[in-house]
């Protein structure tokens, strides 16, 4: 059973999220909070697997609450998923920097949201391809520092090509179309890259690709 704490300042939104999540028998909403400070207190008391966190809230906003949860040694098993209507680039990058397990918009489909909760609870990280692109655009403003990552030397030509597409924020389907392979094969290559490069998720792979210059469209 995956336990979830919902933190959002709108009563109707919290009720809707609860109903949506609990339509999956494997998810139980154990608490609700209308502001970040109350959410932090409840997280410490309830120790949920996942906190679904809005950003714009009174008293303590979602980013500050996320930082506090990630810094709390008693909450190492709790993952934070940002769920918000705001797609501000700075908020996205800051949420990733603070260690949020994912950043989702409130127009995310019901099945995708439930799947995201399970993924986060299992230790995975997720950003939609669109959000990944936004993060990479922000990183593009940062000068690239040599030398190149020596780990790239162990990659095959095909693996480098897949890494380049990940750096562009592409999904497995998009990678498959670009490289004329199936989405399942693309997923296999991504899994190999995660292992070879000791990267925790696709976002980390995208950062590696960016620093190596592989996300330049001329490389892809």
Residue, then its C-alpha position, 0 to 999 in steps of 0.5 A: x500500500x502506498x500512502x500519500x499526503x496531499x498538500x494544496x490550499x484549495x479544498x476542492x482540489x484536495x478532495x478531487x485528488x483524494x478521490x482520483x488516487x483512492x480509485x486505485x486500491x493500492x493507494x491510501x491518502x493518509x492526510x491533507x493540508x492546506x499550507x506548507x507548514x501544516x503539510x510539513x508537520x503532518x509529514x513528520x507525524x504520518x511519514x507518508x511514502x509520497x507527498x503531493x505538494x502544490x507550490x503557491x500556498x500561504x504560510x509556507x510555500x511548496x518549495x520551502x516545504x519540499x526543502x524542509x522535508x528533504x532535509x529532515x533525516x526522519x523523512x528519508x523514506x518520503x518522496x515529494x511530487x510537485x503537483x501544480x498549475x504553475x509551469x514557471x521555469x524557475x520553479x521547475x529548476x528549483x524543485x529539481x534542485x531541492x530534490x523533488x521526485x517529480x514535477x507534474x502539472x494539474x492537467x496530468x491525466x488520472x492514470x499518469x498521476x497514479x502511475x507517478x505516485x507509484x513510481x515515486x514511492x518505488x524510488x523513481x524520479x520523473x519529469x515529463x519530456x516537456x518539463x525536462x526540456x525546460x530544465x535543459x533550456x535553463x542549464x543551457x545558460x550555464x557555461x560548459x566546463x571541460x574536460x568531458x565526462x570520462x565515463x562516455x568513453x565506455x558507450x557505444x555509438x548507439x548509446x551515445x545517440x540515445x543519450x543525445x536524444x535524452x539530453x534533448x528531453x525526448x521520450x522513449x517513443x520520440x527516441x524510437x522514431x528518431x533512431x528507427x528503433x522500437x520504444x521498448x528498445x529505446x527503454x532498454x538503451x536508457x536502462x543501460x545508460x543509467x547503469x553505465x553512467x551511474x545516473x539515478x534517472x533520466x534527468x541526470x542523464x540529460x545533465x550528463x548529455x548537456x555537459x558533454x555537448x551531446x544535446x546540441x541538435x548537431x549531435x543528435 
